[in-house]
Amino acid sequence: MTGHEDRENLTEAQKSDIQQNVTGHDAYEDLPEMLTPELRQKLTKQSYGMAGTHSAVKLCEWLRKGLKSEGACYKSRFYGIDSNRCLQSTTSQACANRCTFCWRSLVAPTSATWKWKADLPETVLEGLLAQQDRLVKGMRGVPGVDREAVERARSPKHVALSLVGESMLYPHIRELLGLMHARGLSTFLVTNGQFPDILVTLPPVTQLYVSVDAPTEAELKAIDRPLFPDAWARLQASLAFLRTARCRTAVRLTAVQGVNMDAARYAPLVRMAMPDFIEVKGYSYTGDSRNSGLTFDNAPFQRACVDMAGELAAALDDEYAVLTAEHRSRAVLLVHRRLFVGGRWKTWIDFDRFTEYSANWTNPRYASLSREDLILSFSKDIPDDECVDPMASCPSVEEVESGDFRRKQIEQAKAKAKE
């Protein structure tokens, strides 16, 4: 399907919603390209697929494992996505933060504003899909890969705008999301909360994440190293927006051992947002965390992530339940109790119903629903076998403290850093 056909397939609601001023595209024509030759070379060596002048994709670890039947992404367990059909991407290499734990290339730009050429949204979408297809096809000859799984993976169903950088910097992000929804793609948008003025203009995405990396303003400045002097106020405004957002919402806590894992101090920020979900996700040491001085010792074991989740639930007066976990990703899911209906947890996504909603979200039949009823309308039961005991798969204290266990973990981290 061409970009023109995508536009023709938009519903009237989508057409009226995506009023991003693409006619102003010429304003960016004389600006330099974000993807410089140096950055392209570095990212190519890291197995990225460049799409146009600023966007990129990369096959995530779990897609590659899934093609060998070696497991699935934690979002598969938590929300029911098909990991093999997820497109991990970004529309911007640039970011307004310089987070200490970020694996983003040191030659990638840091900026609070967009100051580069801006590809048209149709060009971005076609480029992302083409690069994903190229990378997926390249897996055909890898030992252990299921060729039928490769063919299924060539038809993405989900887009995770979370790879690197801040996708909301892209001037036409609003229209791009509309085009993705018109294509039947679900959207998982992750933001660092520094652009609340843009956030409030977006159409509903499938799931909206705000990353919260520190519990206080001083710690945010030390950990995220933001460019904006009012970064704390911007984060708070973004969190406040989650309370009324007409889509599923999540707060993601990146847990860095010895740095930011005092769970109870996050409770005031979480109460600002009252998201549907909270994810505690352990920092992964890659050996290239923006000259921050972080080491493998800052990557918490799953037990520490589970403990942090439990402490946070207690600090929130048990309004959230620690529901399940994926130890291979060191990820733990907390769910607000409003999603416990009829004795069942409604954490999985009904993607067909979301597609219908995204095409008609301004329709009175959706606009008249309370936020809770709206979210439940495209959420469904998580299967019992995906609700695992978060502690069940954690290594014992004795294992964690053993030198052999730590050496094995370090070897795995080094191997992952080379991928």
Summary of the structure (lengths in Angstrom):
residues: 419
radius of gyration: 20.6
end to end distance: 32.5
largest distance: 62.2
contacts: 1390
relative contact order: 0.12
helix: 43%
strand: 15%
